[in-house]
């Protein structure tokens, strides 16, 4: 077998990532922030473009973003690792801290990129299902740990279930597992608490955050991790590629942090519309919506979920097809949207569920 033939064979272990479909009227499948006006965000980008010289590699931009993030999160800039989206943070941690054959124990269901990166890096991926009610049982997760377990992963708030676990349960895992624990807080702005304040005093905790959700910069690919200063310094100096983020994205991050009042107002509006959306979904016959601490809602349908998904698409509405989640066989996920888009979705769903 040639080297390329071996490569193609080995690549079959990695599930292809299916990009979002376009060409629909209402796109509610990717948990993007639709509450920050497009024009406002374009002004953020235009201002960022005016502040950087694209001929030069980033110089002061990374430090400026870390300073702004440090002020916003009340952490030290030296605790931050900035990368090109949360996906690069995940790949950085997996590639630098784990070796071929190591285990990754992950709470399941979870963000699809975790099993994908594990497969790419030839790691053993060991999912541990949540308890009924989407609850986190630390003892159950710890039972899956073996001498080969090199990392533990959980999303909190969780994707795709949408709920936020009890803080005590998450901290129990951080305390009882001696290896690195990655807590993915991509949706933390929509939840009740964050663990970034715990990162400085814990040697094994890494908190992943992103600008793609609450801060409305999904297209700019900007993410970061918060951890203790020793671990952050090691990752930054020895494993992070040079200049991983463009000057434009870095300045965009700085500028949107300067407008945190607009972001916080959009988060409040999202939460209000989330409540309205959940109530409306639970008022539809054959639909059950689950509590959410994110900018999306997971819901189960009595009709086959693929039929519901296709029916919504015919009505010009795109949601995320999830399928089986624990004891629920037909789940879909919808982004919380402003009133007009949400109403279009609900009207379409009502028709499909008839």
N, C-alpha and C positions, 0 to 999 in steps of 0.2 A: 504494500500500500504506500502510495506517495505521500509526501508531507501535506499536500493540498487535499488529497482524498481523506487523510486523517482529520484535517481541519474541518472539512465539511461534515464528516461523521460526528465529530465531537460537538459541532455547533447545534446538533439536533437536541441537545439537552437544554438549550436556551429557548424559552418561549418567545416567539416574535412579539415585539411591541406593536400593537395596532393603533395607528394614529387616529385622531378624532376625525370623523367624517365632516365634510363641509357641504354647503349648498342647501341647508335647511333654514327655515325661517326663525326658529327659536332654538338656540344652542344652549342646552342645560346639562351637559354631560361631563364637564371637566372642572367643576367647582371654581370657576373663575369669578373674580369680583366684578359684578356688573353694577355696583352701587356707587363707585367712583366714576364720574362722568369721563367719557372718552376725551373730550376737549381738555379737561383738567389734567389728565395724565399726559396728553400730548404736549401741553405746556411744560410739564415737569421734564419731559425728554428734551424739548427744545432748549430749555434753560441748561440742562446738563450738556447738550452738544456745544453750547456756546462757551462752556467752561473748560473744555478739554481740547488738547491738540492730538488729533488722531495719528499724526506722524510719529508720536513718541510712545514708548511703553509706559504703562501706569507708574507714577512715582509717588505723589502725595495722596492719590485718590483712596488707596486702601486704608491708609492711616486716618484719613478724614472720615471714611465710613465707620471705621472701628470706634472712633471718638464719638460720633453721633449715636451709634448703636449702644455704646457704653452708657451714655447719658440716658438714653431711652429705657434701657433694661436695668440700669443701676448695677452694672458689672464693670470690670476692668477691661480696657481694650485688649490687654494681653491674654484674656480668656477666650478670644474670638478667633475662629478660623473661617475665612470668607472664601466662597467658591462659586462656580458657575452653576447655580441652582442647587436645590437639595439633593438631586440625583448625584452630582459630583461629590458632595459631602459623603453620601452613602458609599460610593465607590472608593473614595479616598480611605475611609475607615476600614472597609472590608479588605482592600488590597494591602494596606499597610500593617494592620493588626492581626490578620489571619493568614494561614497558609493552607495549601492544598490538603484536603482531608479533614480539616477542622470542622466542627459543628457550629451552626448558627441556630440557636433556639429562638423562635419567634412566636409571639401571640398571634393566633389565627381566628378569623380572617384578618388580613392586613393589606397594606399598600403593595400593589403588584410588583414593584421594583425590588422588593427584598428577596423573594425567591429567585427573581431573574438575575440579580447580581450574584447571589450565592452560586447559581448554576454557572455563570460566566467565570467565576473564580474557582470552580471545581471544589466547592464546599458542600458539606452535607447540611441540608436544610431540614430542620426538625420543627414543624409547626405544632403548637399546643392550642387546642380549641378553647375558646372562652366558655365559661359556664352558662347555664340558662339565664336569660335576661341580659346577655352580653357582659356578664360580670367577670372581673379578673380575679382568679384564685391563685395567689402567689405559691401556695404549696404545690398545686398541680403543675405550675410552670417549672418549679424547681425540681420536680420529679424527673423531668426530661433532661436535666443537666447530667453530663457525663464528663470523665476526665478530658475528653476531646473537645468539649464545648469551649469555644473561644470568644463568643459574644452572645449577648441577649438583646433582642430587639422588640420594641412595642411602640405602636402609635398611640398617642394620648393628647387630645381626643382621637378616637380610633377611626380609621378609614378601612372599610366602608360602613361600619355600624353606626358611626356618628356620636357615640357616647364617650364621656370622659370618665375614666376609672377613678376610684377613690385614691386620694393622694397617699394614704397610709399603705395601701396595697402596692403601689408602684415603689415607694421608698423601701418597703420590705424586700423587694427584689434587688434593689440597688445595694442594700445592706448585706443580704444573704448570699448573693452571687459575687464571687471575688474577681471575675473578669469584667471587661467593659460592658456597660449597659447603655444602649442607644435608645433614647426616648425621643421619638419623632413628634414634635409639637408644631407641625405645619399649620394646624388650625387653632392654636392656643389662644389667639386673640378673641375667638368666638366662645371660648370655654370659661370656666370659673377660676382657674389657677394655672400657674406655670411653675416649672422646676428650675428655671434659670438661676434663681437665687440660691439653689442648693449646689450648683455646679462647682463653685470655688472651693468648697470644703469637703468635696468627695473625690477620691482619686480615680474612681471608675465610672463616673457619670458623664455622658455626652448628650447634650440636648440639641436636637436639630431644629432649626427655624428657617423660614423662607419669606421672601418678598412677593411670592407668586399669588398669595391668597388675599389677606387683609390689605396689603399694600398695593395691590393692583398692578404688579410688574411681572406677570407670568411670562410675557414675551421677552423680557430683558434677561432672564435666567440669572437670578441672584439669590444665593442661599448662604447659610452660615451655621456653624456649630458653636455652642457655648460649653466650656469645660474648665478644668483647673488650668492654671497658668503653665505648669510643667508640661502637661499633655498638649495644650494648644501650641506651645513653643516647638515641641518636637514635631508635631504634624506640619506646622507652618514652615519650619526650616529644613526638614529632612524628607518630607513626603509630598507636600503640595507642589504641583508643577509651578514654574515661574510664570507670573502674570496670568493666572487662570481666569480672571474676570476683566472685561474690557473697561477702559476708562469711562465710556459712556454709561455703562450699567452701574458702575461705582458711584458716579456723580448723580445718577438718577436716584439711587438709594439714599444718598445724602439729602437730596432735594425733597423726596417724599417724606423723610423723617422730619424735615423742617415744617411739614404741613400735617403733623400728626393729629391736629384738631379735626381736619377734614377726614382723615382715616378713621378716627374714633367715632365721628358722627356717622360714617358709612357703616361701621360695625354695629352701632346701636340700631340703625335702620334695618340692617340685615337680621338682627335678632328679633325685631318686631315682626318683620315679614316672615321669618321662620315660624313663629308662633301661629300666625295666620295660616300659613301653608300647611302646617301639621294638623291644625284644626279642620281645615277644608278636606284634607286627604282622609282623615279619620271619619269624616262625615259622608264619604262616598261608600256605597255598598260594595263589599268585596275588596276593600282596601284597608290595610293597617299600616300606619306610619309609626316609626319608632322615635323615641326622644333623641334629640340632637344637640350637641354642643359645638357644632361646626357650621359652615355655610352651605351644607347640603342636608338632605333628608333621605334616609333609606326607608323604603316601603315595600310591603308584601302584597301580592294580588292573588285572589282566588283563581282568576283566569290564568292560563299559562303565561309566564312572564315574557316569553319570546313573542307570543301573539300580541301582548300589550305593547311591547317595545316596537314591533313592526307597525302596529296601528297608530301609535303616536308619531312615528316617522312619516306615515302617509298623511298625517295632519300637519306636517311641517315642524314637529317638535322632536328634538333629539335629547334623550336621557341616557344614562349609563346602564347597560344590562349587567346585572350581577349574578343572578341565579340563586343557588342554594346557599343559605347562611344559617348554620346550625340546623334547627328544626324547621326553618322556613324555606320552602322550595322555590318560591317565585319572586325574588327580590329585584328591585330596580332602585337606582339612585338619581335624585334630581337636585340640581343646584338651586339654592335659594336665590330668587331673582326679584327685581323690582316689580311693583304691582301689575303693570301692564303685561310683562312677559309671563309672570306667574299665573295670571288669569287665563292667558292663552293656553298654557299647559293644562290647567285644571279643566277648562272647557273641552279640550281634546281628550283628556283622560276620562271625563264623564261620558263622552261619546263612545270611546273604546270599551268601557266597562259595561255598556248596556247589554 
